[in-house]
């Protein structure tokens, strides 16, 4: 099954999130062995990517609060060598970052060739939360779709393969996850009052996401809408798409830099 084709936002497609079922599982049942197989395969392919060094892989994760970004990283990337993977979590910009263009802090975090980079939130915050809360005028954020597309095209032309995942959960599922955090003392630390307040803007965020995913899903940097109500399916779908993408790169080990036939160990 090609998860890539099933969940991609086709370039030029007008996305309607209410037509994408966040509880979709494609008729599959939870299968821990399948994910374990994917985790192992990802480890093999990451080793090849690191050795090949022709490409970097940039994975962008976006979701509403409790959407599962942290869980995706923990489970899907659990078999990857930490030396070949870097994770960047983008919080509210610092004063130094605000003194530069909005892509400045993003570009600094782009992975080098041979490395998998994961963005927990990303440049898209500047057309999402910025838009929903009127942090900058519309005349400013409305230009950023084209600026983001140009930025991602430049990265793609320089060996960075980009995969962007929107973890699509329902409003009811978010409420259940918040409730679980309230009831579990070991998860209380994840709670913040702004998270609950943001639920009041759910419809505004859906519209902002629809526009961002519609305007910025391109051939060189596609968006995927991942049904994320079921965590196991979210992990299976994302790991499948990453594996498909890495295998399509035709990665290979480089030739040895020395004549190994001339080496005789004693």
C-alpha positions in Angstrom: 0.0 0.0 0.0 1.4 3.4 -1.0 0.8 5.7 1.9 2.5 8.5 0.0 -0.2 8.6 -2.6 -3.0 8.1 -0.1 -2.4 11.0 2.1 -0.6 13.6 0.0 -2.0 17.0 -0.7 -1.6 17.2 -4.4 -0.1 20.4 -5.7 -2.9 22.7 -6.8 -5.5 20.8 -4.8 -7.9 22.8 -2.6 -7.7 21.1 0.7 -10.8 20.6 2.8 -9.9 19.1 6.2 -13.5 18.3 7.0 -13.3 15.8 4.1 -10.2 14.1 5.6 -11.2 11.6 8.4 -8.8 11.9 11.4 -9.9 8.4 12.5 -9.0 6.7 9.2 -7.1 3.5 9.4 -7.6 2.2 5.8 -9.2 -0.9 7.3 -5.9 -1.9 9.0 -5.6 -3.3 12.6 -3.0 -2.3 15.1 0.1 -4.4 14.4 3.1 -3.7 16.6 5.2 -6.0 14.6 4.7 -3.9 11.5 5.9 -0.7 13.2 8.9 -2.6 14.6 9.8 -3.7 11.1 9.5 -0.1 9.9 11.7 1.1 12.8 14.4 -1.3 11.8 14.2 -0.5 8.1 14.4 3.2 9.0 17.6 2.5 10.9 19.1 0.8 7.9 18.2 3.6 5.5 19.4 6.3 7.8 22.8 4.5 7.9 22.8 4.6 4.1 21.8 8.2 4.0 24.7 9.1 6.3 27.2 7.2 4.3 25.9 8.4 0.9 25.9 12.1 1.9 24.2 13.3 -1.3 21.0 14.3 0.4 19.6 15.5 3.7 16.1 14.6 4.8 14.0 17.3 6.5 10.8 16.1 8.2 8.3 18.8 9.3 5.7 18.0 11.9 2.8 20.3 12.4 -0.3 19.7 14.6 -2.6 21.4 17.0 -1.9 21.0 20.7 -1.9 17.3 21.8 -1.7 16.3 18.1 1.1 13.9 18.7 4.3 15.5 17.4 6.4 14.4 20.3 5.0 10.9 20.3 5.7 10.6 16.5 9.3 11.5 17.0 9.7 9.1 20.0 8.2 6.1 18.3 8.9 6.5 14.5 12.5 7.5 15.0 13.3 5.1 17.9 15.6 3.0 15.7 17.6 5.8 14.2 21.2 6.4 15.3 21.2 9.7 17.3 24.4 10.7 15.5 22.5 10.9 12.2 19.4 12.7 13.4 18.7 16.1 14.8 15.5 17.5 16.3 14.6 21.2 16.5 11.6 22.3 18.5 10.5 25.9 17.5 9.1 27.9 20.4 8.0 31.5 20.5 10.8 33.5 18.8 13.5 35.1 20.9 14.3 38.8 20.6 17.3 37.9 18.4 15.2 35.9 16.1 12.6 38.6 15.9 15.4 41.0 14.8 15.8 38.9 11.6 13.5 37.7 8.9 11.1 34.9 9.9 13.1 32.3 8.0 16.4 33.1 9.6 16.0 30.7 12.6 14.6 28.0 10.3 17.5 28.1 7.9 20.0 27.7 10.7 18.4 24.4 11.7 18.2 22.8 8.3 20.1 19.5 8.5 23.4 19.0 6.5 23.7 16.3 3.9 23.7 12.8 5.4 21.5 13.8 8.3 17.8 13.4 9.1 16.4 16.7 10.5 13.0 16.9 12.3 11.2 20.1 12.9 8.7 20.1 15.8 6.7 23.1 14.5 8.4 25.1 11.8 8.3 28.1 9.5 4.5 27.4 9.2 3.9 28.9 12.6 4.4 32.3 10.8 1.2 31.7 8.7 -0.7 29.9 11.5 -0.5 31.3 15.0 0.6 34.6 13.6 -2.5 34.7 11.5 -5.0 33.4 14.0 -3.8 35.9 16.7 -3.2 38.9 14.4 0.5 39.1 15.5 1.4 40.7 12.2 -0.8 42.4 9.6 -2.4 40.3 6.8 -0.3 42.2 4.2 2.7 40.7 5.9 1.7 37.1 6.6 -0.1 36.7 3.3 3.3 37.1 1.4 4.9 34.4 3.4 3.3 31.5 1.5 5.4 32.4 -1.6 8.5 33.1 0.6 8.2 29.7 2.2 7.7 28.0 -1.2 10.8 29.8 -2.6 12.8 28.8 0.5 11.8 25.2 0.3 12.6 25.1 -3.5 16.0 26.5 -2.8 16.6 23.8 -0.2 15.4 21.1 -2.6 17.7 22.2 -5.3 20.6 21.9 -2.8 20.0 18.3 -1.8 17.4 18.6 1.0 14.5 16.3 0.5 11.5 17.7 2.4 8.5 15.8 3.8 5.8 17.8 5.7 3.2 16.1 7.9 0.1 17.6 9.4 -1.1 15.3 12.2 -4.9 15.6 11.8 -6.9 14.9 15.0 -10.5 15.7 15.8 -11.5 18.3 18.4 -13.0 15.5 20.5 -9.8 13.5 20.4 -7.9 16.6 21.5 -10.2 17.0 24.5 -9.7 13.3 25.5 -5.9 13.8 25.3 -6.1 16.9 27.5 -8.3 15.0 30.0 -5.8 12.1 30.1 -3.0 14.6 30.9 -5.1 16.1 33.7 -5.7 12.7 35.2 -2.1 11.4 35.0 0.3 13.1 37.4 3.2 12.2 35.2 1.7 14.1 32.3 0.5 17.2 34.2 3.7 19.0 33.2 2.6 19.0 29.6 -0.5 21.1 30.4 -0.6 24.9 30.0 -3.5 27.3 30.2 -2.8 28.7 26.7 -3.4 25.2 25.3 -6.9 25.2 26.6 -7.5 28.7 25.4 -6.4 27.8 21.9 -9.4 25.4 21.6 -11.5 28.6 21.3 -9.8 29.2 18.0 -10.2 25.7 16.6 -12.1 26.8 13.4 -9.7 29.6 12.8 -6.8 27.2 12.9 -8.5 24.8 10.6 -8.9 27.5 8.0 -5.3 28.6 8.5 -4.1 25.1 8.0 -6.2 24.5 5.0 -4.7 27.6 3.3 -1.1 26.8 4.3 -1.4 23.2 3.1 -3.2 24.2 -0.1 -0.7 27.0 -1.0 2.5 25.2 0.1 2.2 21.6 -1.0 4.5 21.4 -4.0 6.3 18.7 -5.9 9.6 19.4 -4.2 8.1 19.8 -0.7 4.7 18.0 -0.4 2.3 18.1 2.5 0.7 14.9 3.9 -2.5 14.9 6.0 -2.0 12.1 8.4 -5.1 10.7 10.3 -3.8 10.9 13.8 -6.7 10.0 16.1 -5.2 6.5 16.4 -1.5 6.9 17.4 -0.5 3.5 16.1 -1.9 4.3 12.6 -0.2 7.7 12.6 3.1 6.1 13.3 2.6 3.4 10.7 1.6 5.9 8.0 4.4 8.4 8.7 7.1 5.7 8.9 5.8 4.2 5.7 6.1 7.5 3.8 9.6 8.2 5.1 10.7 4.7 4.1 9.2 5.1 0.6 10.9 8.4 0.2 14.3 7.2 1.3 14.1 4.1 -0.9 13.3 6.3 -3.9 16.5 8.2 -3.3 18.5 5.1 -4.5 21.0 5.5 -1.7 24.2 3.6 -1.9 27.5 3.2 0.0 30.3 5.2 -1.6 33.4 3.5 -2.9 36.2 3.0 -0.5 38.8 5.8 -0.5 41.6 3.3 -0.3 42.4 0.0 -2.1 41.2 -2.5 0.5 42.9 -5.4 -1.3 46.3 -3.9 -0.3 45.5 -4.0 3.4 46.8 -7.0 5.3 46.0 -7.1 9.0 48.5 -8.9 11.2 
